[in-house]
Amino acid sequence: TMAEAFARAGYATAAMAANPAFVSPRVGIGRGFERFDVLQGDPVAMDAAVKMIPLDPEFRSWVEVADARRVTDAALAWIAEGDRSGRPFFLFLH
């Protein structure tokens, strides 16, 4: 994966994704990332009047979608932590 290639080159790697069913370490996309945050809102009922996304690939449970602000805030917080020992970084946002 790109993350594995960046990690081998000495980069710090992180991912923040707001699609828990299909973009998470559970489905294999997490290879090479030192940190992978799967962001989501609260669980919701199927008939809820909010934008929702499946929590699992089998569509058994649903959560409120984490919006772009939440993803961006998580990314900025990771950058601000600065615990990368001066290494360049590869940051994947979805």
C-alpha positions as CSV (number, residue, x, y, z in Angstrom):
1,T,0.0,0.0,0.0
2,M,1.0,3.6,-0.3
3,A,1.2,3.8,3.5
4,E,3.5,0.9,3.7
5,A,5.8,2.5,1.1
6,F,5.8,5.8,3.0
7,A,6.5,3.9,6.3
8,R,9.5,2.1,4.7
9,A,10.8,5.5,3.5
10,G,10.8,6.7,7.1
11,Y,7.5,8.7,7.1
12,A,5.1,8.9,10.0
13,T,1.7,7.6,8.7
14,A,-1.8,8.2,9.9
15,A,-5.3,8.0,8.6
16,M,-8.6,9.6,9.6
17,A,-11.7,8.1,7.9
18,A,-15.4,8.7,8.3
19,N,-16.6,5.5,6.6
20,P,-16.5,2.8,9.2
21,A,-18.0,0.1,7.1
22,F,-15.6,0.3,4.1
23,V,-12.6,2.4,5.0
24,S,-11.2,0.9,8.2
25,P,-8.4,-1.4,9.3
26,R,-11.0,-4.2,9.5
27,V,-11.1,-4.3,5.7
28,G,-7.4,-4.3,5.2
29,I,-6.8,-0.6,4.3
30,G,-4.9,0.0,7.6
31,R,-1.7,-1.8,6.5
32,G,1.2,0.6,6.9
33,F,-0.5,3.2,9.0
34,E,0.9,3.8,12.5
35,R,-2.4,5.3,13.5
36,F,-5.8,4.8,11.9
37,D,-8.8,6.7,13.4
38,V,-12.2,5.5,12.3
39,L,-14.5,8.5,13.0
40,Q,-18.2,8.2,13.4
41,G,-21.1,9.7,15.1
42,D,-23.6,8.2,17.5
43,P,-25.5,5.0,16.7
44,V,-28.9,5.7,15.0
45,A,-32.0,3.9,14.1
46,M,-32.6,3.0,10.5
47,D,-35.5,5.5,10.3
48,A,-33.6,8.4,11.8
49,A,-33.7,11.7,10.1
50,V,-30.0,12.2,10.0
51,K,-27.3,11.4,7.4
52,M,-26.1,7.9,8.3
53,I,-23.7,5.3,7.2
54,P,-23.4,1.5,7.9
55,L,-21.1,0.7,10.8
56,D,-20.3,-2.7,9.3
57,P,-20.1,-4.2,5.8
58,E,-23.1,-6.4,6.5
59,F,-25.4,-3.4,7.1
60,R,-26.5,-4.6,10.5
61,S,-26.0,-1.3,12.4
62,W,-25.8,2.3,11.4
63,V,-24.1,5.4,12.8
64,E,-24.4,9.1,12.1
65,V,-21.9,10.3,9.6
66,A,-18.8,12.1,11.0
67,D,-18.7,15.3,9.0
68,A,-15.7,17.0,7.3
69,R,-15.1,19.2,10.3
70,R,-14.7,16.2,12.6
71,V,-12.3,14.6,10.2
72,T,-10.3,17.8,9.7
73,D,-10.2,18.4,13.5
74,A,-8.8,14.9,14.1
75,A,-6.1,15.5,11.4
76,L,-5.1,18.8,12.8
77,A,-4.9,17.4,16.3
78,W,-2.6,14.6,15.1
79,I,-0.4,17.1,13.3
80,A,-0.3,19.3,16.4
81,E,0.7,16.4,18.6
82,G,4.0,16.5,16.9
83,D,5.3,13.2,18.2
84,R,6.8,12.2,14.9
85,S,10.4,12.9,15.8
86,G,10.8,15.4,13.0
87,R,9.9,12.8,10.3
88,P,7.9,13.9,7.3
89,F,4.4,12.5,7.3
90,F,1.8,10.9,5.0
91,L,-1.8,11.6,6.2
92,F,-4.8,10.0,4.6
93,L,-8.2,11.7,5.1
94,H,-11.4,10.2,3.9
